[in-house]
């Protein structure tokens, strides 16, 4: 009985009519974005000067502290390093 009443109300329901301008406050008007412009291509002389500047560039000097660490890492015996990796981890006592 309740389901029949519910179905009857659904069939009689009419959605409220909306005007054609109902969306005006909620939606902005579409504006086409400006077309992208192709960047200016470099001339052969510009490319040559950039390549010369790149080839003549000397990198910054590496700090002495960093060099010392690298030397220590490079002088370590490979077999000792591999043995260290394969060794069982030391269990530390937890308090």
Order of alpha helices (4+ residues) and beta strands (2+ residues): alpha-alpha-alpha-alpha
